[in-house]
Amino acid sequence: MKYFRWIWFIFPVIALAKEPVVEQLFSVRTVEVQKIQSSHTKKHYGYVRADESGIYALSPRFGGYVEKLYANQTYQYIQKDAPLALVYSPAVYKAKEEYLSAYRFGKNQADKSLLNSAKRKLALLGITNQEIKDIIRQKSLSSFTTLRAPASGYIFEKNLMEGSAFNAKTKLFEITNLDTVWVEVQIFEDDFAWMKDAKRFQLHFKTTPQIYQTESKIFYPRLDVQKASITMRLSVKNSDHKLFPGMFASVISQDEPKAYLVLPQSAVILKNGHYYVFVVGDFKGEYEPKEVEVTPLDAEHYSITDGLREGDKVVNNALFMLDSDAQINGLY
């Protein structure tokens, strides 16, 4: 087996010196193959979208007229059950009259079927239980009905004004809850297999220094043919409402940490398509070139996949060992 053997005129001194001194005299420093836990990261970009499960449409089951509009601004934030509009509806008023008459007629009778039928008709029109109870409690009828917010959120659509008329099934309001938002990320096919194993995601936005984190993801089951990409959707908590639809996001994905045998990149040299290291020999000053299999782990390290074991010592600067004599002699 061929070795590099460094023999200088100070050899007698070296034989008596400790190893760190020898390394310093020869300017040859060694490093051990180490086992570390490491994870990979990739960076992609995406956009914020509203969570579709948090979008609510208010479409009354009756027609009528707007007497008073409380929620009169688009993008106004509204709490759940807050009044949106006071309306008059002939159909609702008639149903209220029938319910009150049924109550007066049947309150002392055992058969409550007529009363229950009238109450069900109001419920099917979308009248709240509280408003139905108020009819009996007040023993009088209000000409108006209050439309209330089905959920807390922002009014993204408002399709009526004070004094306007509307038909049954017309969407009057669209309310969007942003407590949770989606971030859609375009993933190219080459990254898809790796992204399926990614477990954690950090999201950065230009509008806030806050870093958002999530582990919730799904992939849309279709490929964008023109872009050759698949859409990954992340679900992100947004309780502070700093994120809004349309915002640009930088997404850093990370896989689960794994154990790797590593060396600094300076300890590995590429020659004729093969990777080599210089292993410390049995005698001081001897370094054996050895072929290894490696893959890049990060910007500073190689992952050793074959040829070395944990604890093996190699020269930290492989390029230092590359001299013209060694190349001519074909040692590596």
C-alpha positions as CSV (number, residue, x, y, z in Angstrom):
1,M,0.0,0.0,0.0
2,K,1.3,3.4,-0.9
3,Y,1.5,6.2,1.6
4,F,2.5,9.8,1.8
5,R,5.4,9.9,4.2
6,W,6.6,13.3,5.4
7,I,10.2,13.0,6.5
8,W,12.0,16.2,7.4
9,F,15.4,16.8,9.0
10,I,13.7,17.4,12.3
11,F,12.5,13.8,12.5
12,P,14.3,13.1,15.8
13,V,12.6,16.0,17.4
14,I,9.2,14.9,16.1
15,A,9.6,11.4,17.5
16,L,9.8,12.9,21.0
17,A,6.9,15.4,20.5
18,K,3.2,14.9,21.2
19,E,0.8,14.7,18.3
20,P,-0.6,18.3,18.4
21,V,3.0,19.5,18.1
22,V,3.6,17.2,15.1
23,E,0.6,18.6,13.4
24,Q,1.7,22.1,14.0
25,L,5.2,21.5,12.8
26,F,4.0,19.9,9.5
27,S,0.9,22.2,9.2
28,V,-1.1,19.1,8.8
29,R,-4.2,19.1,10.9
30,T,-6.6,16.1,11.2
31,V,-10.3,15.8,11.8
32,E,-12.4,12.9,13.0
33,V,-15.4,11.5,11.1
34,Q,-18.3,12.5,13.3
35,K,-21.9,11.3,13.6
36,I,-24.4,14.2,13.8
37,Q,-28.1,14.7,13.8
38,S,-29.1,17.0,10.9
39,S,-32.1,18.0,8.9
40,H,-32.5,19.6,5.5
41,T,-34.3,22.7,4.5
42,K,-35.7,24.0,1.3
43,K,-37.1,27.4,0.4
44,H,-40.2,28.0,-1.7
45,Y,-42.7,30.9,-2.1
46,G,-46.4,31.1,-1.8
47,Y,-49.5,33.3,-1.3
48,V,-52.0,33.7,1.5
49,R,-55.6,32.6,0.8
50,A,-58.7,32.6,3.0
51,D,-59.5,29.3,4.6
52,E,-62.6,28.2,2.7
53,S,-64.1,26.6,5.8
54,G,-64.1,30.2,7.3
55,I,-66.2,31.8,4.5
56,Y,-69.8,32.4,5.3
57,A,-72.6,33.6,3.0
58,L,-75.7,35.2,4.3
59,S,-78.5,34.5,1.9
60,P,-82.0,34.9,3.5
61,R,-84.7,32.4,2.6
62,F,-87.1,35.2,2.1
63,G,-87.3,38.5,0.2
64,G,-87.8,41.9,1.7
65,Y,-86.6,45.5,2.2
66,V,-83.8,47.0,4.2
67,E,-85.0,49.3,7.0
68,K,-81.7,49.9,8.7
69,L,-78.2,48.8,7.6
70,Y,-75.9,48.3,10.6
71,A,-72.9,46.7,8.7
72,N,-72.5,49.4,6.1
73,Q,-68.8,49.1,5.2
74,T,-67.0,46.5,3.2
75,Y,-64.1,44.9,5.1
76,Q,-65.7,45.9,8.4
77,Y,-64.9,43.4,11.2
78,I,-68.0,42.0,12.8
79,Q,-68.6,39.7,15.7
80,K,-70.7,36.5,15.6
81,D,-74.5,37.2,16.1
82,A,-73.9,41.0,15.7
83,P,-76.8,42.7,13.9
84,L,-76.1,43.3,10.2
85,A,-79.4,44.8,9.0
86,L,-83.0,45.4,10.1
87,V,-85.4,44.2,7.4
88,Y,-89.0,43.9,6.6
89,S,-90.3,40.8,4.9
90,P,-94.0,40.2,4.2
91,A,-93.4,36.4,4.2
92,V,-91.8,36.5,7.7
93,Y,-94.4,38.9,9.1
94,K,-97.2,36.6,7.9
95,A,-95.5,33.6,9.5
96,K,-95.1,35.5,12.8
97,E,-98.9,36.2,12.8
98,E,-99.7,32.5,12.2
99,Y,-97.4,31.6,15.1
100,L,-98.9,34.1,17.5
101,S,-102.4,33.0,16.6
102,A,-101.6,29.4,17.0
103,Y,-100.1,30.1,20.5
104,R,-103.2,32.0,21.6
105,F,-105.6,29.3,20.2
106,G,-103.7,26.3,21.5
107,K,-102.0,27.4,24.7
108,N,-104.6,25.7,26.9
109,Q,-105.0,22.7,24.6
110,A,-103.2,19.4,24.8
111,D,-102.7,19.2,21.1
112,K,-99.7,21.4,20.2
113,S,-99.3,20.3,16.6
114,L,-100.6,23.6,15.1
115,L,-98.3,25.6,17.3
116,N,-95.3,23.4,16.5
117,S,-96.1,23.6,12.8
118,A,-96.1,27.4,12.9
119,K,-92.9,27.5,14.9
120,R,-91.2,25.2,12.4
121,K,-92.2,27.4,9.5
122,L,-90.4,30.4,11.2
123,A,-87.4,28.2,11.8
124,L,-87.3,27.1,8.2
125,L,-87.3,30.8,7.1
126,G,-84.2,31.3,9.2
127,I,-85.7,33.2,12.1
128,T,-83.6,32.7,15.2
129,N,-84.9,30.9,18.3
130,Q,-84.5,34.1,20.4
131,E,-86.7,36.1,18.0
132,I,-89.3,33.3,18.0
133,K,-89.3,33.3,21.8
134,D,-89.8,37.1,21.8
135,I,-93.0,36.8,20.0
136,I,-94.5,34.8,22.8
137,R,-92.8,36.8,25.6
138,Q,-94.0,40.2,24.2
139,K,-97.3,38.8,22.9
140,S,-97.0,41.3,20.1
141,L,-95.5,41.3,16.6
142,S,-92.6,43.4,15.3
143,S,-92.8,44.2,11.7
144,F,-89.1,43.9,11.3
145,T,-86.5,41.0,11.5
146,T,-82.9,41.4,12.3
147,L,-80.3,39.7,10.1
148,R,-77.3,38.6,12.3
149,A,-73.7,37.6,11.5
150,P,-73.3,33.8,11.2
151,A,-69.7,34.0,12.4
152,S,-67.0,36.5,13.4
153,G,-65.0,37.9,10.5
154,Y,-64.5,40.6,7.9
155,I,-67.3,41.6,5.5
156,F,-65.7,40.8,2.1
157,E,-68.9,41.3,0.2
158,K,-71.9,43.6,0.8
159,N,-74.6,43.5,-1.8
160,L,-77.2,45.8,-0.3
161,M,-77.7,49.4,0.9
162,E,-80.1,51.0,3.3
163,G,-83.5,51.1,1.7
164,S,-82.8,48.5,-1.0
165,A,-84.9,45.5,-1.7
166,F,-83.7,41.9,-2.0
167,N,-85.1,38.6,-3.2
168,A,-85.0,35.2,-1.4
169,K,-81.7,33.3,-1.9
170,T,-79.8,36.5,-2.8
171,K,-76.3,36.7,-1.2
172,L,-76.4,39.8,0.9
173,F,-73.1,39.4,2.8
174,E,-70.0,37.3,2.6
175,I,-68.1,37.2,5.9
176,T,-64.6,35.7,6.0
177,N,-63.1,34.5,9.2
178,L,-59.2,34.9,9.2
179,D,-58.4,33.1,12.5
180,T,-56.8,30.5,10.2
181,V,-55.5,31.1,6.7
182,W,-54.1,29.0,3.9
183,V,-50.7,29.5,2.2
184,E,-50.5,27.9,-1.2
185,V,-47.0,27.0,-2.4
186,Q,-46.1,25.8,-5.9
187,I,-43.8,22.7,-5.7
188,F,-42.0,21.5,-8.8
189,E,-42.1,17.7,-9.5
190,D,-38.4,17.3,-8.6
191,D,-39.1,18.5,-5.1
192,F,-42.3,16.6,-4.6
193,A,-40.9,13.4,-3.1
194,W,-38.8,15.4,-0.6
195,M,-41.6,17.8,0.4
196,K,-43.8,14.8,1.2
197,D,-41.4,14.0,4.0
198,A,-41.1,17.6,5.3
199,K,-42.6,17.9,8.7
200,R,-42.2,21.5,9.8
201,F,-42.6,24.8,8.0
202,Q,-41.5,28.3,8.8
203,L,-43.3,31.2,7.1
204,H,-41.9,34.7,6.7
205,F,-43.8,37.7,5.5
206,K,-42.6,41.2,4.5
207,T,-45.4,42.9,6.5
208,T,-44.4,41.5,9.9
209,P,-41.2,40.3,11.6
210,Q,-43.2,37.5,13.3
211,I,-42.2,34.0,12.1
212,Y,-45.2,31.6,11.7
213,Q,-44.9,27.9,12.1
214,T,-47.1,25.0,11.0
215,E,-47.0,21.3,10.5
216,S,-50.4,21.1,8.7
217,K,-50.1,20.4,5.0
218,I,-52.0,18.8,2.1
219,F,-51.2,18.5,-1.6
220,Y,-53.8,19.2,-4.2
221,P,-54.3,16.0,-6.3
222,R,-53.6,17.7,-9.7
223,L,-50.6,18.9,-11.6
224,D,-50.4,22.3,-13.3
225,V,-49.3,21.2,-16.7
226,Q,-48.0,24.6,-17.8
227,K,-45.9,25.1,-14.7
228,A,-45.1,21.4,-14.1
229,S,-45.9,22.0,-10.4
230,I,-48.1,20.7,-7.6
231,T,-49.8,23.0,-5.1
232,M,-49.0,22.4,-1.4
233,R,-51.4,24.0,1.0
234,L,-50.4,25.0,4.5
235,S,-52.8,25.8,7.3
236,V,-51.5,28.7,9.5
237,K,-52.9,30.0,12.7
238,N,-53.6,33.8,12.4
239,S,-55.2,34.8,15.7
240,D,-53.6,38.2,15.6
241,H,-55.0,38.9,12.1
242,K,-51.7,40.1,10.7
243,L,-52.0,37.9,7.6
244,F,-54.5,38.7,4.8
245,P,-55.3,37.1,1.5
246,G,-52.9,38.0,-1.3
247,M,-49.8,38.4,1.0
248,F,-46.5,37.0,-0.3
249,A,-44.9,34.3,1.8
250,S,-41.4,32.8,2.0
251,V,-41.7,29.2,3.1
252,I,-38.8,27.2,4.6
253,S,-39.5,23.5,5.0
254,Q,-37.6,21.1,7.1
255,D,-37.5,17.3,7.3
256,E,-37.0,15.1,10.3
257,P,-33.5,15.1,11.8
258,K,-31.4,12.0,10.8
259,A,-28.0,10.7,11.7
260,Y,-25.2,11.3,9.3
261,L,-21.4,10.6,9.2
262,V,-19.8,13.9,8.2
263,L,-16.6,15.5,7.3
264,P,-15.9,19.2,6.5
265,Q,-15.8,19.7,2.7
266,S,-12.1,20.8,3.0
267,A,-11.2,17.2,4.0
268,V,-12.6,15.7,0.8
269,I,-11.1,16.2,-2.7
270,L,-12.6,15.3,-6.1
271,K,-10.3,13.7,-8.7
272,N,-11.3,12.2,-12.0
273,G,-14.9,11.9,-10.9
274,H,-14.0,10.2,-7.6
275,Y,-13.8,11.5,-4.0
276,Y,-10.8,10.9,-1.8
277,V,-9.7,11.6,1.7
278,F,-6.3,11.2,3.3
279,V,-6.5,8.8,6.3
280,V,-4.0,9.0,9.1
281,G,-1.5,6.1,8.8
282,D,0.0,3.8,11.4
283,F,3.1,6.1,11.7
284,K,3.2,9.8,12.3
285,G,3.6,11.6,9.1
286,E,1.9,8.9,7.0
287,Y,-1.4,9.6,5.2
288,E,-3.1,7.1,3.0
289,P,-5.3,8.4,0.2
290,K,-8.6,6.5,0.3
291,E,-11.6,6.7,-2.1
292,V,-15.0,7.4,-0.4
293,E,-18.6,7.9,-1.4
294,V,-20.1,11.2,-0.3
295,T,-23.1,13.4,-0.8
296,P,-23.3,17.1,0.0
297,L,-25.1,17.6,3.3
298,D,-24.9,21.4,3.5
299,A,-22.7,24.3,2.5
300,E,-19.9,23.1,4.8
301,H,-20.1,19.4,5.1
302,Y,-20.2,16.1,3.2
303,S,-22.2,13.1,4.3
304,I,-20.0,10.0,4.2
305,T,-22.0,7.1,2.7
306,D,-19.2,4.6,2.3
307,G,-15.5,4.1,3.0
308,L,-15.2,5.5,6.5
309,R,-16.4,4.9,10.0
310,E,-17.2,7.1,12.9
311,G,-14.0,8.2,14.7
312,D,-11.6,7.7,11.7
313,K,-9.1,10.4,11.4
314,V,-8.3,12.2,8.1
315,V,-6.4,15.2,7.0
316,N,-8.6,18.3,7.4
317,N,-7.2,20.0,4.3
318,A,-7.0,17.5,1.5
319,L,-5.9,20.0,-1.0
320,F,-2.7,20.5,1.0
321,M,-1.8,16.9,0.4
322,L,-2.3,17.2,-3.3
323,D,1.3,17.7,-4.7
324,S,2.7,17.1,-8.1
325,D,4.7,13.9,-7.1
326,A,1.6,12.2,-5.8
327,Q,-0.3,13.0,-9.0
328,I,2.5,11.6,-11.2
329,N,2.8,8.5,-9.1
330,G,-0.9,7.8,-9.5
331,L,-1.6,7.4,-5.8
332,Y,-5.2,8.6,-6.2
